[in-house]
Amino acid sequence: MRTHPDGSLEIYLRGENPGPDRERNWLPAPAGRFNVFLRLYWPQRPALTGDWTPPTLQRAS
């Protein structure tokens, strides 16, 4: 995975390759509707108590 200079991360979930400049952050997804799950290994307390929530997904073109 490649992060932006500000430390943020974009992950592309899609069936088709998003292109060579984005391929490193591409996770192939099935065609049609699908669910996304986040697995946290050794989560810190805020994740366990609900004080932290992951960023929302944004649909991109």
C-alpha distance matrix in Angstrom:
0.0 3.8 6.6 10.1 12.9 14.3 11.5 10.9 8.0 8.7 8.2 10.6 13.0 15.6 17.7 17.6 14.9 14.1 14.5 13.1 11.7 9.6 9.2 5.8 5.1 8.5 10.2 13.8 16.5 20.3 22.7 24.6 24.1 21.8 20.9 17.7 17.9 16.1 16.7 17.0 17.7 20.3 20.3 22.2 25.5 24.6 22.5 25.4 28.1 26.5 26.3 22.6 21.1 17.6 17.1 18.7 17.2 18.2 19.2 18.3 20.3
3.8 0.0 3.8 6.8 9.5 11.5 9.3 9.2 7.0 8.2 9.2 11.6 14.8 17.2 19.5 18.8 15.9 14.3 14.2 12.6 10.2 8.9 9.8 6.8 6.5 10.3 12.9 16.3 18.9 22.7 24.7 26.4 26.1 24.1 23.3 20.1 20.6 18.6 19.6 19.6 20.4 22.6 22.3 23.7 26.9 25.6 23.9 27.2 29.5 27.7 27.1 23.3 22.0 18.6 17.5 19.2 17.9 18.3 19.4 18.0 19.9
6.6 3.8 0.0 3.8 6.6 7.8 5.6 5.7 4.8 7.3 9.6 12.6 15.8 18.6 21.4 21.0 18.4 16.2 16.5 15.3 12.3 10.9 12.7 10.1 8.9 12.6 14.9 18.4 20.6 24.4 26.2 27.5 26.8 24.8 23.7 20.3 20.6 18.4 19.5 19.1 20.2 22.0 21.1 22.0 25.0 23.4 22.1 25.6 27.5 25.7 24.6 20.9 19.9 16.6 15.3 17.4 16.6 17.0 18.8 17.5 19.9
10.1 6.8 3.8 0.0 3.8 5.4 5.3 5.3 6.2 8.1 11.3 13.9 17.5 20.0 23.0 22.2 19.6 16.8 16.9 16.0 12.5 11.7 14.3 12.5 11.2 14.7 17.4 20.7 22.7 26.3 27.7 28.8 28.1 26.6 25.6 22.4 23.0 20.9 22.4 21.9 23.4 24.9 23.6 24.1 26.8 24.9 23.9 27.5 29.1 27.0 25.6 22.0 21.0 17.9 15.9 17.8 17.2 16.9 18.6 17.0 19.2
12.9 9.5 6.6 3.8 0.0 3.8 5.4 7.4 9.5 11.9 15.1 17.8 21.3 23.8 26.8 25.8 23.1 20.3 20.1 18.8 15.2 15.0 17.6 15.6 14.8 18.4 21.1 24.4 26.5 30.1 31.5 32.6 31.9 30.3 29.1 25.9 26.2 23.8 25.1 24.2 25.3 26.4 25.1 25.1 27.7 25.9 25.4 29.1 30.4 28.6 26.7 23.4 22.9 20.2 18.3 20.6 20.4 20.0 22.0 20.3 22.5
14.3 11.5 7.8 5.4 3.8 0.0 3.8 5.7 8.9 11.7 15.2 18.1 21.4 24.2 27.5 27.0 24.7 21.8 22.1 21.3 17.7 16.9 19.6 17.6 16.1 19.5 21.7 25.2 26.8 30.4 31.8 32.4 31.3 29.7 28.1 24.8 25.0 22.5 23.9 22.7 24.1 24.8 23.1 22.8 25.1 22.9 22.8 26.5 27.5 25.6 23.5 20.3 20.0 17.7 15.8 18.3 18.7 18.6 21.1 19.9 22.5
11.5 9.3 5.6 5.3 5.4 3.8 0.0 3.8 6.6 10.1 13.1 16.5 19.5 22.6 25.8 25.6 23.3 20.9 21.5 20.6 17.3 16.0 18.1 15.7 13.9 17.4 19.3 22.9 24.6 28.3 30.0 30.7 29.5 27.5 25.8 22.3 22.1 19.3 20.4 19.1 20.4 21.3 19.8 19.7 22.3 20.5 20.0 23.7 25.0 23.3 21.5 18.2 17.9 15.3 14.1 16.9 17.3 17.8 20.4 19.7 22.5
10.9 9.2 5.7 5.3 7.4 5.7 3.8 0.0 3.8 6.9 10.1 13.4 16.3 19.4 22.8 22.9 21.0 18.4 19.5 19.3 16.1 14.2 16.5 14.5 12.0 15.1 16.9 20.4 21.6 25.2 26.8 27.3 26.0 24.2 22.5 19.2 19.4 17.0 18.7 18.0 19.8 21.1 19.3 19.6 22.0 19.8 18.9 22.6 23.9 21.7 20.3 16.7 15.7 12.8 11.0 13.4 13.6 14.0 16.7 16.1 19.1
8.0 7.0 4.8 6.2 9.5 8.9 6.6 3.8 0.0 3.8 6.5 10.0 12.9 16.0 19.3 19.4 17.6 15.3 16.6 16.5 13.8 11.3 13.2 11.3 8.5 11.4 13.1 16.6 18.0 21.7 23.4 24.2 23.0 21.1 19.7 16.4 16.9 14.8 16.6 16.5 18.4 20.4 18.9 19.9 22.6 20.6 18.9 22.5 24.2 22.0 21.2 17.4 15.9 12.4 10.8 12.7 12.0 12.6 14.8 14.2 17.1
8.7 8.2 7.3 8.1 11.9 11.7 10.1 6.9 3.8 0.0 3.8 6.5 9.7 12.6 16.0 16.0 14.4 12.0 13.8 14.4 12.0 8.9 11.0 10.2 6.8 8.9 10.8 14.0 15.2 18.7 20.1 20.9 20.0 18.5 17.6 14.7 16.0 14.7 17.1 17.8 20.1 22.5 21.0 22.4 24.9 22.7 20.7 24.1 25.8 23.2 22.8 19.1 16.8 13.2 11.0 11.8 10.0 10.0 11.6 10.7 13.5
8.2 9.2 9.6 11.3 15.1 15.2 13.1 10.1 6.5 3.8 0.0 3.8 6.4 9.6 12.9 13.4 12.1 10.5 12.9 13.7 12.2 8.6 9.4 8.8 5.0 5.9 7.1 10.3 11.6 15.2 16.9 18.0 17.2 15.5 14.8 11.9 13.4 12.7 15.1 16.5 18.8 21.6 20.5 22.5 25.0 23.1 20.6 23.7 25.7 23.3 23.5 19.7 17.2 13.4 11.9 12.1 9.7 10.3 11.2 10.7 13.3
10.6 11.6 12.6 13.9 17.8 18.1 16.5 13.4 10.0 6.5 3.8 0.0 3.8 6.1 9.4 9.8 9.0 7.4 10.5 12.2 11.5 7.7 8.2 9.2 6.0 4.6 6.0 8.0 9.1 12.6 13.8 15.1 14.9 13.7 14.0 11.9 14.3 14.6 17.2 19.2 21.5 24.7 23.6 25.8 28.2 26.2 23.5 26.4 28.4 25.8 26.2 22.6 19.7 16.0 14.2 13.5 10.3 10.1 9.6 8.8 10.6
13.0 14.8 15.8 17.5 21.3 21.4 19.5 16.3 12.9 9.7 6.4 3.8 0.0 3.8 7.2 8.9 9.4 9.1 12.6 14.7 14.7 10.9 10.5 11.7 8.7 6.1 5.0 5.9 5.7 9.0 10.6 11.7 11.5 10.0 10.6 9.2 12.0 13.2 15.9 18.5 21.0 24.4 23.4 25.9 28.1 26.4 23.3 25.8 27.9 25.2 26.2 22.8 19.6 16.1 14.8 13.5 10.1 10.5 9.6 9.9 11.6
15.6 17.2 18.6 20.0 23.8 24.2 22.6 19.4 16.0 12.6 9.6 6.1 3.8 0.0 3.8 5.6 7.3 7.8 11.4 14.1 14.8 11.5 10.7 12.9 10.8 7.5 6.8 5.4 4.8 7.2 7.8 9.6 10.5 10.1 12.0 11.6 14.8 16.5 19.2 22.0 24.4 27.9 27.1 29.7 31.8 30.0 26.9 29.3 31.3 28.6 29.7 26.3 23.0 19.6 18.2 16.4 12.8 12.5 10.4 10.2 10.6
17.7 19.5 21.4 23.0 26.8 27.5 25.8 22.8 19.3 16.0 12.9 9.4 7.2 3.8 0.0 3.8 6.7 8.8 11.9 14.6 16.2 13.3 11.8 14.3 13.1 9.3 8.3 5.2 4.7 5.5 5.9 9.0 11.0 11.0 13.5 13.8 17.0 19.0 21.3 24.3 26.5 30.1 29.6 32.5 34.7 33.1 29.8 32.0 34.2 31.6 33.0 29.6 26.3 23.0 21.8 20.0 16.4 16.1 13.7 13.3 13.0
17.6 18.8 21.0 22.2 25.8 27.0 25.6 22.9 19.4 16.0 13.4 9.8 8.9 5.6 3.8 0.0 3.8 6.1 8.7 11.7 13.6 11.4 10.0 13.2 12.7 9.2 9.7 7.2 8.2 9.2 9.0 12.0 14.3 14.6 17.1 17.0 20.0 21.6 23.9 26.7 28.8 32.3 31.8 34.5 36.9 35.2 32.1 34.5 36.8 34.1 35.2 31.7 28.5 24.9 23.4 21.8 18.1 17.3 14.7 13.3 12.2
14.9 15.9 18.4 19.6 23.1 24.7 23.3 21.0 17.6 14.4 12.1 9.0 9.4 7.3 6.7 3.8 0.0 3.8 5.5 8.0 10.2 8.3 6.5 10.0 10.2 7.2 8.9 7.6 10.0 12.0 12.5 15.4 17.3 17.1 19.0 18.2 20.9 21.8 23.9 26.3 28.0 31.5 31.2 33.7 36.4 34.8 31.9 34.5 36.8 34.3 35.1 31.4 28.5 24.8 23.2 22.1 18.6 17.8 15.8 13.8 13.0
14.1 14.3 16.2 16.8 20.3 21.8 20.9 18.4 15.3 12.0 10.5 7.4 9.1 7.8 8.8 6.1 3.8 0.0 3.8 7.1 7.9 5.8 6.0 9.5 9.1 7.1 9.8 9.7 11.7 14.1 14.2 16.5 18.0 17.9 19.4 18.3 21.0 21.7 24.0 26.1 28.1 31.3 30.6 32.8 35.4 33.5 30.9 33.8 35.8 33.1 33.5 29.9 27.0 23.3 21.2 20.2 16.8 15.5 13.6 11.0 10.3
14.5 14.2 16.5 16.9 20.1 22.1 21.5 19.5 16.6 13.8 12.9 10.5 12.6 11.4 11.9 8.7 5.5 3.8 0.0 3.8 5.6 5.5 5.7 9.3 10.3 9.1 12.3 12.4 14.9 17.3 17.5 20.0 21.7 21.5 23.0 21.7 24.2 24.6 26.6 28.5 30.1 33.3 32.8 34.9 37.7 35.9 33.4 36.4 38.6 36.0 36.2 32.5 29.8 26.1 24.0 23.3 20.1 18.7 17.0 14.1 13.0
13.1 12.6 15.3 16.0 18.8 21.3 20.6 19.3 16.5 14.4 13.7 12.2 14.7 14.1 14.6 11.7 8.0 7.1 3.8 0.0 3.8 5.5 5.1 7.7 10.0 9.9 13.3 14.0 17.0 19.7 20.4 23.1 24.6 24.0 25.2 23.5 25.6 25.5 27.1 28.6 29.9 32.9 32.7 34.7 37.7 36.2 33.9 36.9 39.2 36.9 36.9 33.1 30.8 27.0 25.2 25.0 22.1 21.0 19.8 17.0 16.3
11.7 10.2 12.3 12.5 15.2 17.7 17.3 16.1 13.8 12.0 12.2 11.5 14.7 14.8 16.2 13.6 10.2 7.9 5.6 3.8 0.0 3.8 5.9 7.4 9.0 10.1 13.8 15.3 18.1 21.1 21.9 24.2 25.2 24.5 25.3 23.2 25.1 24.6 26.4 27.5 28.9 31.6 31.1 32.8 35.8 34.1 32.0 35.3 37.4 35.0 34.7 30.9 28.8 25.0 23.0 23.1 20.5 19.2 18.6 15.6 15.5
9.6 8.9 10.9 11.7 15.0 16.9 16.0 14.2 11.3 8.9 8.6 7.7 10.9 11.5 13.3 11.4 8.3 5.8 5.5 5.5 3.8 0.0 3.8 5.5 5.7 6.6 10.3 12.1 14.7 18.0 18.9 21.0 21.8 20.9 21.5 19.4 21.3 20.9 22.9 24.2 25.8 28.7 28.1 30.0 32.8 31.1 28.8 31.9 34.1 31.7 31.5 27.8 25.4 21.7 19.7 19.7 17.0 16.0 15.4 12.9 13.3
9.2 9.8 12.7 14.3 17.6 19.6 18.1 16.5 13.2 11.0 9.4 8.2 10.5 10.7 11.8 10.0 6.5 6.0 5.7 5.1 5.9 3.8 0.0 3.8 5.4 5.0 8.4 9.8 13.1 16.2 17.6 20.2 21.2 20.0 20.8 18.8 20.7 20.5 22.0 23.7 25.0 28.1 28.0 30.2 33.2 31.8 29.3 32.1 34.6 32.4 32.6 28.8 26.5 22.7 21.2 21.2 18.3 17.9 17.1 15.0 15.4
5.8 6.8 10.1 12.5 15.6 17.6 15.7 14.5 11.3 10.2 8.8 9.2 11.7 12.9 14.3 13.2 10.0 9.5 9.3 7.7 7.4 5.5 3.8 0.0 3.8 5.7 8.7 11.2 14.5 18.0 19.9 22.4 22.8 21.1 21.3 18.8 19.9 19.1 20.2 21.4 22.3 25.3 25.3 27.5 30.7 29.6 27.1 30.0 32.6 30.7 30.8 27.0 25.0 21.3 20.2 20.9 18.5 18.6 18.6 16.9 17.9
5.1 6.5 8.9 11.2 14.8 16.1 13.9 12.0 8.5 6.8 5.0 6.0 8.7 10.8 13.1 12.7 10.2 9.1 10.3 10.0 9.0 5.7 5.4 3.8 0.0 3.8 6.7 9.9 12.6 16.3 18.2 20.2 20.1 18.3 18.2 15.5 16.7 15.9 17.4 18.7 20.1 23.1 22.7 24.9 27.8 26.4 24.0 26.9 29.4 27.3 27.4 23.6 21.4 17.6 16.5 17.0 14.7 15.0 15.3 14.0 15.7
8.5 10.3 12.6 14.7 18.4 19.5 17.4 15.1 11.4 8.9 5.9 4.6 6.1 7.5 9.3 9.2 7.2 7.1 9.1 9.9 10.1 6.6 5.0 5.7 3.8 0.0 3.8 6.2 9.1 12.7 14.6 16.8 17.2 15.6 16.0 13.9 15.7 15.8 17.6 19.5 21.2 24.5 24.2 26.6 29.4 28.1 25.2 27.9 30.4 28.2 28.7 25.0 22.4 18.7 17.6 17.4 14.4 14.7 14.2 13.1 14.3
10.2 12.9 14.9 17.4 21.1 21.7 19.3 16.9 13.1 10.8 7.1 6.0 5.0 6.8 8.3 9.7 8.9 9.8 12.3 13.3 13.8 10.3 8.4 8.7 6.7 3.8 0.0 3.8 6.3 10.1 12.7 14.8 14.9 12.7 13.0 11.1 12.8 13.3 15.0 17.5 19.2 22.8 22.6 25.4 28.1 26.9 23.7 26.1 28.7 26.6 27.7 24.1 21.3 17.7 17.2 16.8 13.9 14.9 14.4 14.3 15.7
13.8 16.3 18.4 20.7 24.4 25.2 22.9 20.4 16.6 14.0 10.3 8.0 5.9 5.4 5.2 7.2 7.6 9.7 12.4 14.0 15.3 12.1 9.8 11.2 9.9 6.2 3.8 0.0 3.8 6.9 9.5 12.3 13.1 11.4 12.8 11.9 14.2 15.6 17.3 20.2 22.0 25.7 25.6 28.5 31.1 29.9 26.6 28.7 31.3 29.1 30.4 27.0 24.0 20.5 19.9 19.0 15.7 16.4 15.1 15.0 15.7
16.5 18.9 20.6 22.7 26.5 26.8 24.6 21.6 18.0 15.2 11.6 9.1 5.7 4.8 4.7 8.2 10.0 11.7 14.9 17.0 18.1 14.7 13.1 14.5 12.6 9.1 6.3 3.8 0.0 3.8 6.6 8.8 9.3 7.8 9.7 9.7 12.5 14.7 16.9 20.2 22.4 26.0 25.6 28.6 30.7 29.4 26.0 27.8 30.2 27.8 29.5 26.2 23.0 19.8 19.2 17.7 14.4 15.2 13.6 14.3 15.1
20.3 22.7 24.4 26.3 30.1 30.4 28.3 25.2 21.7 18.7 15.2 12.6 9.0 7.2 5.5 9.2 12.0 14.1 17.3 19.7 21.1 18.0 16.2 18.0 16.3 12.7 10.1 6.9 3.8 0.0 3.8 6.4 7.7 7.1 10.1 11.4 14.4 17.2 19.3 22.8 25.0 28.7 28.3 31.4 33.3 32.0 28.4 30.0 32.3 29.9 31.9 28.8 25.4 22.5 22.0 20.1 16.8 17.4 15.4 16.3 16.6
22.7 24.7 26.2 27.7 31.5 31.8 30.0 26.8 23.4 20.1 16.9 13.8 10.6 7.8 5.9 9.0 12.5 14.2 17.5 20.4 21.9 18.9 17.6 19.9 18.2 14.6 12.7 9.5 6.6 3.8 0.0 3.8 6.8 8.1 11.7 13.6 16.9 19.9 22.3 25.8 28.3 31.9 31.2 34.1 35.9 34.3 30.8 32.5 34.5 31.8 33.7 30.7 27.2 24.3 23.4 20.9 17.5 17.4 14.8 15.5 15.1
24.6 26.4 27.5 28.8 32.6 32.4 30.7 27.3 24.2 20.9 18.0 15.1 11.7 9.6 9.0 12.0 15.4 16.5 20.0 23.1 24.2 21.0 20.2 22.4 20.2 16.8 14.8 12.3 8.8 6.4 3.8 0.0 3.8 6.6 10.3 12.9 16.4 19.6 22.4 25.9 28.7 32.1 31.1 33.9 35.2 33.4 30.0 31.6 33.2 30.4 32.4 29.7 26.0 23.5 22.5 19.6 16.4 16.4 13.7 15.2 15.0
24.1 26.1 26.8 28.1 31.9 31.3 29.5 26.0 23.0 20.0 17.2 14.9 11.5 10.5 11.0 14.3 17.3 18.0 21.7 24.6 25.2 21.8 21.2 22.8 20.1 17.2 14.9 13.1 9.3 7.7 6.8 3.8 0.0 3.8 7.1 10.1 13.6 16.9 19.9 23.3 26.3 29.6 28.3 31.0 32.1 30.3 26.9 28.3 29.8 26.9 29.1 26.5 22.9 20.6 19.9 17.0 14.1 14.7 12.6 15.0 15.7
21.8 24.1 24.8 26.6 30.3 29.7 27.5 24.2 21.1 18.5 15.5 13.7 10.0 10.1 11.0 14.6 17.1 17.9 21.5 24.0 24.5 20.9 20.0 21.1 18.3 15.6 12.7 11.4 7.8 7.1 8.1 6.6 3.8 0.0 3.8 6.8 10.1 13.5 16.2 19.8 22.7 26.0 24.9 27.7 29.0 27.4 23.9 25.2 27.0 24.4 26.6 24.0 20.5 18.2 18.0 15.6 12.9 14.4 13.1 15.6 17.0
20.9 23.3 23.7 25.6 29.1 28.1 25.8 22.5 19.7 17.6 14.8 14.0 10.6 12.0 13.5 17.1 19.0 19.4 23.0 25.2 25.3 21.5 20.8 21.3 18.2 16.0 13.0 12.8 9.7 10.1 11.7 10.3 7.1 3.8 0.0 3.8 6.6 10.2 13.0 16.5 19.5 22.7 21.4 24.2 25.3 23.8 20.2 21.4 23.2 20.7 23.1 20.6 17.1 15.1 15.4 13.3 11.3 13.7 13.5 16.3 18.4
17.7 20.1 20.3 22.4 25.9 24.8 22.3 19.2 16.4 14.7 11.9 11.9 9.2 11.6 13.8 17.0 18.2 18.3 21.7 23.5 23.2 19.4 18.8 18.8 15.5 13.9 11.1 11.9 9.7 11.4 13.6 12.9 10.1 6.8 3.8 0.0 3.8 6.8 10.0 13.2 16.4 19.6 18.2 21.0 22.4 20.9 17.3 18.9 21.0 18.5 20.6 17.7 14.4 11.9 12.5 11.1 9.3 12.2 12.8 15.5 18.1
17.9 20.6 20.6 23.0 26.2 25.0 22.1 19.4 16.9 16.0 13.4 14.3 12.0 14.8 17.0 20.0 20.9 21.0 24.2 25.6 25.1 21.3 20.7 19.9 16.7 15.7 12.8 14.2 12.5 14.4 16.9 16.4 13.6 10.1 6.6 3.8 0.0 3.8 6.5 9.9 13.0 16.1 14.9 17.9 19.3 18.2 14.5 15.7 18.1 16.1 18.4 15.7 12.8 10.8 12.5 12.0 11.3 14.7 16.0 18.6 21.4
16.1 18.6 18.4 20.9 23.8 22.5 19.3 17.0 14.8 14.7 12.7 14.6 13.2 16.5 19.0 21.6 21.8 21.7 24.6 25.5 24.6 20.9 20.5 19.1 15.9 15.8 13.3 15.6 14.7 17.2 19.9 19.6 16.9 13.5 10.2 6.8 3.8 0.0 3.8 6.5 9.9 12.8 11.4 14.4 16.2 15.2 11.5 13.2 15.8 14.1 16.0 13.1 10.6 8.5 10.9 11.5 11.5 15.2 17.1 19.4 22.5
16.7 19.6 19.5 22.4 25.1 23.9 20.4 18.7 16.6 17.1 15.1 17.2 15.9 19.2 21.3 23.9 23.9 24.0 26.6 27.1 26.4 22.9 22.0 20.2 17.4 17.6 15.0 17.3 16.9 19.3 22.3 22.4 19.9 16.2 13.0 10.0 6.5 3.8 0.0 3.8 6.5 9.8 9.3 12.8 14.9 14.8 11.2 12.2 15.5 14.6 16.7 14.0 12.4 10.9 13.8 15.0 15.2 18.8 20.7 22.8 25.9
17.0 19.6 19.1 21.9 24.2 22.7 19.1 18.0 16.5 17.8 16.5 19.2 18.5 22.0 24.3 26.7 26.3 26.1 28.5 28.6 27.5 24.2 23.7 21.4 18.7 19.5 17.5 20.2 20.2 22.8 25.8 25.9 23.3 19.8 16.5 13.2 9.9 6.5 3.8 0.0 3.8 6.4 5.6 9.1 11.6 11.9 8.6 9.8 13.4 13.1 14.6 12.0 11.5 10.5 13.7 15.8 16.7 20.3 22.7 24.7 27.9
17.7 20.4 20.2 23.4 25.3 24.1 20.4 19.8 18.4 20.1 18.8 21.5 21.0 24.4 26.5 28.8 28.0 28.1 30.1 29.9 28.9 25.8 25.0 22.3 20.1 21.2 19.2 22.0 22.4 25.0 28.3 28.7 26.3 22.7 19.5 16.4 13.0 9.9 6.5 3.8 0.0 3.8 5.6 9.1 12.1 13.4 10.8 11.3 15.1 15.6 16.9 14.7 14.8 13.9 17.1 19.4 20.2 23.7 26.0 27.7 30.9
20.3 22.6 22.0 24.9 26.4 24.8 21.3 21.1 20.4 22.5 21.6 24.7 24.4 27.9 30.1 32.3 31.5 31.3 33.3 32.9 31.6 28.7 28.1 25.3 23.1 24.5 22.8 25.7 26.0 28.7 31.9 32.1 29.6 26.0 22.7 19.6 16.1 12.8 9.8 6.4 3.8 0.0 3.8 6.6 9.5 11.7 9.9 10.0 13.6 14.9 15.8 14.2 15.2 15.1 18.5 21.2 22.6 26.0 28.7 30.4 33.8
20.3 22.3 21.1 23.6 25.1 23.1 19.8 19.3 18.9 21.0 20.5 23.6 23.4 27.1 29.6 31.8 31.2 30.6 32.8 32.7 31.1 28.1 28.0 25.3 22.7 24.2 22.6 25.6 25.6 28.3 31.2 31.1 28.3 24.9 21.4 18.2 14.9 11.4 9.3 5.6 5.6 3.8 0.0 3.8 6.6 8.1 6.1 6.9 10.3 11.3 12.1 10.4 11.6 12.0 15.6 18.3 20.1 23.6 26.5 28.5 32.0
22.2 23.7 22.0 24.1 25.1 22.8 19.7 19.6 19.9 22.4 22.5 25.8 25.9 29.7 32.5 34.5 33.7 32.8 34.9 34.7 32.8 30.0 30.2 27.5 24.9 26.6 25.4 28.5 28.6 31.4 34.1 33.9 31.0 27.7 24.2 21.0 17.9 14.4 12.8 9.1 9.1 6.6 3.8 0.0 3.8 5.7 5.8 6.8 9.1 10.6 10.4 9.4 11.7 12.9 16.2 19.3 21.6 24.9 28.1 30.0 33.6
25.5 26.9 25.0 26.8 27.7 25.1 22.3 22.0 22.6 24.9 25.0 28.2 28.1 31.8 34.7 36.9 36.4 35.4 37.7 37.7 35.8 32.8 33.2 30.7 27.8 29.4 28.1 31.1 30.7 33.3 35.9 35.2 32.1 29.0 25.3 22.4 19.3 16.2 14.9 11.6 12.1 9.5 6.6 3.8 0.0 3.9 5.4 5.0 6.1 8.5 8.3 8.8 11.7 13.8 17.2 20.0 22.7 26.1 29.4 31.6 35.3
24.6 25.6 23.4 24.9 25.9 22.9 20.5 19.8 20.6 22.7 23.1 26.2 26.4 30.0 33.1 35.2 34.8 33.5 35.9 36.2 34.1 31.1 31.8 29.6 26.4 28.1 26.9 29.9 29.4 32.0 34.3 33.4 30.3 27.4 23.8 20.9 18.2 15.2 14.8 11.9 13.4 11.7 8.1 5.7 3.9 0.0 3.8 5.4 5.2 6.0 4.8 5.1 8.4 11.0 14.1 16.9 19.9 23.1 26.5 28.8 32.5
22.5 23.9 22.1 23.9 25.4 22.8 20.0 18.9 18.9 20.7 20.6 23.5 23.3 26.9 29.8 32.1 31.9 30.9 33.4 33.9 32.0 28.8 29.3 27.1 24.0 25.2 23.7 26.6 26.0 28.4 30.8 30.0 26.9 23.9 20.2 17.3 14.5 11.5 11.2 8.6 10.8 9.9 6.1 5.8 5.4 3.8 0.0 3.8 5.6 5.4 6.2 4.9 6.7 8.7 12.3 14.8 17.5 20.9 24.1 26.5 30.2
25.4 27.2 25.6 27.5 29.1 26.5 23.7 22.6 22.5 24.1 23.7 26.4 25.8 29.3 32.0 34.5 34.5 33.8 36.4 36.9 35.3 31.9 32.1 30.0 26.9 27.9 26.1 28.7 27.8 30.0 32.5 31.6 28.3 25.2 21.4 18.9 15.7 13.2 12.2 9.8 11.3 10.0 6.9 6.8 5.0 5.4 3.8 0.0 3.8 5.7 7.8 8.1 9.6 12.0 15.7 17.7 20.3 23.9 26.9 29.5 33.1
28.1 29.5 27.5 29.1 30.4 27.5 25.0 23.9 24.2 25.8 25.7 28.4 27.9 31.3 34.2 36.8 36.8 35.8 38.6 39.2 37.4 34.1 34.6 32.6 29.4 30.4 28.7 31.3 30.2 32.3 34.5 33.2 29.8 27.0 23.2 21.0 18.1 15.8 15.5 13.4 15.1 13.6 10.3 9.1 6.1 5.2 5.6 3.8 0.0 3.8 5.6 7.7 9.8 13.0 16.3 18.2 21.2 24.6 27.8 30.5 34.2
26.5 27.7 25.7 27.0 28.6 25.6 23.3 21.7 22.0 23.2 23.3 25.8 25.2 28.6 31.6 34.1 34.3 33.1 36.0 36.9 35.0 31.7 32.4 30.7 27.3 28.2 26.6 29.1 27.8 29.9 31.8 30.4 26.9 24.4 20.7 18.5 16.1 14.1 14.6 13.1 15.6 14.9 11.3 10.6 8.5 6.0 5.4 5.7 3.8 0.0 3.8 5.3 6.6 10.1 13.1 14.7 17.9 21.1 24.3 27.2 30.8
26.3 27.1 24.6 25.6 26.7 23.5 21.5 20.3 21.2 22.8 23.5 26.2 26.2 29.7 33.0 35.2 35.1 33.5 36.2 36.9 34.7 31.5 32.6 30.8 27.4 28.7 27.7 30.4 29.5 31.9 33.7 32.4 29.1 26.6 23.1 20.6 18.4 16.0 16.7 14.6 16.9 15.8 12.1 10.4 8.3 4.8 6.2 7.8 5.6 3.8 0.0 3.8 6.7 10.3 12.7 15.0 18.4 21.3 24.8 27.3 31.1
22.6 23.3 20.9 22.0 23.4 20.3 18.2 16.7 17.4 19.1 19.7 22.6 22.8 26.3 29.6 31.7 31.4 29.9 32.5 33.1 30.9 27.8 28.8 27.0 23.6 25.0 24.1 27.0 26.2 28.8 30.7 29.7 26.5 24.0 20.6 17.7 15.7 13.1 14.0 12.0 14.7 14.2 10.4 9.4 8.8 5.1 4.9 8.1 7.7 5.3 3.8 0.0 3.8 6.8 9.4 12.1 15.3 18.3 21.8 24.1 27.9
21.1 22.0 19.9 21.0 22.9 20.0 17.9 15.7 15.9 16.8 17.2 19.7 19.6 23.0 26.3 28.5 28.5 27.0 29.8 30.8 28.8 25.4 26.5 25.0 21.4 22.4 21.3 24.0 23.0 25.4 27.2 26.0 22.9 20.5 17.1 14.4 12.8 10.6 12.4 11.5 14.8 15.2 11.6 11.7 11.7 8.4 6.7 9.6 9.8 6.6 6.7 3.8 0.0 3.8 6.5 8.6 11.8 15.0 18.4 20.9 24.6
17.6 18.6 16.6 17.9 20.2 17.7 15.3 12.8 12.4 13.2 13.4 16.0 16.1 19.6 23.0 24.9 24.8 23.3 26.1 27.0 25.0 21.7 22.7 21.3 17.6 18.7 17.7 20.5 19.8 22.5 24.3 23.5 20.6 18.2 15.1 11.9 10.8 8.5 10.9 10.5 13.9 15.1 12.0 12.9 13.8 11.0 8.7 12.0 13.0 10.1 10.3 6.8 3.8 0.0 3.8 6.4 9.0 12.2 15.6 17.8 21.6
17.1 17.5 15.3 15.9 18.3 15.8 14.1 11.0 10.8 11.0 11.9 14.2 14.8 18.2 21.8 23.4 23.2 21.2 24.0 25.2 23.0 19.7 21.2 20.2 16.5 17.6 17.2 19.9 19.2 22.0 23.4 22.5 19.9 18.0 15.4 12.5 12.5 10.9 13.8 13.7 17.1 18.5 15.6 16.2 17.2 14.1 12.3 15.7 16.3 13.1 12.7 9.4 6.5 3.8 0.0 3.8 6.6 9.1 12.7 14.8 18.5
18.7 19.2 17.4 17.8 20.6 18.3 16.9 13.4 12.7 11.8 12.1 13.5 13.5 16.4 20.0 21.8 22.1 20.2 23.3 25.0 23.1 19.7 21.2 20.9 17.0 17.4 16.8 19.0 17.7 20.1 20.9 19.6 17.0 15.6 13.3 11.1 12.0 11.5 15.0 15.8 19.4 21.2 18.3 19.3 20.0 16.9 14.8 17.7 18.2 14.7 15.0 12.1 8.6 6.4 3.8 0.0 3.8 6.4 9.8 12.5 16.2
17.2 17.9 16.6 17.2 20.4 18.7 17.3 13.6 12.0 10.0 9.7 10.3 10.1 12.8 16.4 18.1 18.6 16.8 20.1 22.1 20.5 17.0 18.3 18.5 14.7 14.4 13.9 15.7 14.4 16.8 17.5 16.4 14.1 12.9 11.3 9.3 11.3 11.5 15.2 16.7 20.2 22.6 20.1 21.6 22.7 19.9 17.5 20.3 21.2 17.9 18.4 15.3 11.8 9.0 6.6 3.8 0.0 3.8 6.6 9.4 13.0
18.2 18.3 17.0 16.9 20.0 18.6 17.8 14.0 12.6 10.0 10.3 10.1 10.5 12.5 16.1 17.3 17.8 15.5 18.7 21.0 19.2 16.0 17.9 18.6 15.0 14.7 14.9 16.4 15.2 17.4 17.4 16.4 14.7 14.4 13.7 12.2 14.7 15.2 18.8 20.3 23.7 26.0 23.6 24.9 26.1 23.1 20.9 23.9 24.6 21.1 21.3 18.3 15.0 12.2 9.1 6.4 3.8 0.0 3.8 6.2 9.9
19.2 19.4 18.8 18.6 22.0 21.1 20.4 16.7 14.8 11.6 11.2 9.6 9.6 10.4 13.7 14.7 15.8 13.6 17.0 19.8 18.6 15.4 17.1 18.6 15.3 14.2 14.4 15.1 13.6 15.4 14.8 13.7 12.6 13.1 13.5 12.8 16.0 17.1 20.7 22.7 26.0 28.7 26.5 28.1 29.4 26.5 24.1 26.9 27.8 24.3 24.8 21.8 18.4 15.6 12.7 9.8 6.6 3.8 0.0 3.8 6.8
18.3 18.0 17.5 17.0 20.3 19.9 19.7 16.1 14.2 10.7 10.7 8.8 9.9 10.2 13.3 13.3 13.8 11.0 14.1 17.0 15.6 12.9 15.0 16.9 14.0 13.1 14.3 15.0 14.3 16.3 15.5 15.2 15.0 15.6 16.3 15.5 18.6 19.4 22.8 24.7 27.7 30.4 28.5 30.0 31.6 28.8 26.5 29.5 30.5 27.2 27.3 24.1 20.9 17.8 14.8 12.5 9.4 6.2 3.8 0.0 3.8
20.3 19.9 19.9 19.2 22.5 22.5 22.5 19.1 17.1 13.5 13.3 10.6 11.6 10.6 13.0 12.2 13.0 10.3 13.0 16.3 15.5 13.3 15.4 17.9 15.7 14.3 15.7 15.7 15.1 16.6 15.1 15.0 15.7 17.0 18.4 18.1 21.4 22.5 25.9 27.9 30.9 33.8 32.0 33.6 35.3 32.5 30.2 33.1 34.2 30.8 31.1 27.9 24.6 21.6 18.5 16.2 13.0 9.9 6.8 3.8 0.0
